[in-house]
Amino acid sequence: MDRLDRLLATAGPLLRRVDDVLVTVGAPPEHRVWIQLRRVRLLPGDAARAVAVLRPDELGEAAPELRADARAYAVLAASLPGPGEWTGAAAEAYDVARQRAAAHLSGGPESLDERLQASADLADSLVTWMRSARDSLAEVLTEVLSSAEAVTLAATEMDLTTPREQEAAADIAVKVLQAVADGYEPGAELLHTSAHLAEPLVAVR
């Protein structure tokens, strides 16, 4: 359990209160929270939990394994034996096939080892992004938990319909949602630019 997990456990009741206000009576018409709600398309509590399920440490274990597999393919490609003293049409055909297989395994931009290396680089980048997104949200939760708005919403006899409570809920919501939205964008860009890694690798012919 890291800082975000601990803070989210503490902030859970506050975020539920914020969500209840937004669902029950909405927010002031001109409040900035509407922009963030359109960006994220989730209530603050759900948005915060979506970030909390990101587990960078688990993904971090993938990159070393992918790089080890890439090295294994490179070794395999280099170990494919040439025709040696074998000559003739059959030897030439074998050597052409051997070179194709070696190129498919290692060396070219579409080879297996390059694809694995690129996947390992993506895993490292995603780990960095996940940690940044979690840290940014943790900073915001720290801020809102000690805010005047949190005190307002913590009142036992709170009336969800009053402008004061609506404004407090919207102010907290906009901070949480903006942190989530800003944190999401680098991850979306990473996945967009690496979409080719999900495509089948075409064998060299």
Steps between C-alpha positions, in 0.01 A plus 500: 500500500653832391413861574209513254342184642517640852367841398217351296389293798488818708341709226234239414219654709577849370500386137173315554352819641624697199352241264168508687477879465579490128250221434226650719511869410788547258737797515469872437429552126817694421735298717819361343408153620276451197804521272681234701193276516482508122872417478494207740139378469517361853404628842799600717484189717493263203773698325727484804446126535582453130843650567542295817469171310812584297775274636840612367701257711326203344559626146860584590576128518417457131779709344799290620327182385429649156861610461624157602279343234632750243857400580406134466360561151819685400712208622278253317524698175878514523520126571316382189767301312597589146524241222872450567648272236157413369459636145252500220143620456378339819778666701420837349129458575582401858724805547232733367250347745754523782560869435125566489451321829791689659362833377159411641656418835743789534649809345230660289245764605222239482695215658386320810781631719436861392130458572580365846745784566236754397246329725745515791556872435122550497466314830764726658324810368164380629649435843636855509163637388304296756720617785468861388121475472473342844732757656309792345168372630651439844614863510151621416333274758741631763397852409123443495494301825630803687293756310218722621274325250564167670403652834180632347406161358590319823217668690273240656179683415599597148228613262603385154278756332661817637724709273782480754515120490459494122791740457719305743430171325564652157828658617629165627372316194676730256836446671467123507368471147762733356778298663355180355447648154845658484654174620307295245617689192868386499387140542254529213774647281737214589240242404417686179860524382569135585182357345707330229642265764159335526497417129607150386864477404536404133770242436774597256454320168 
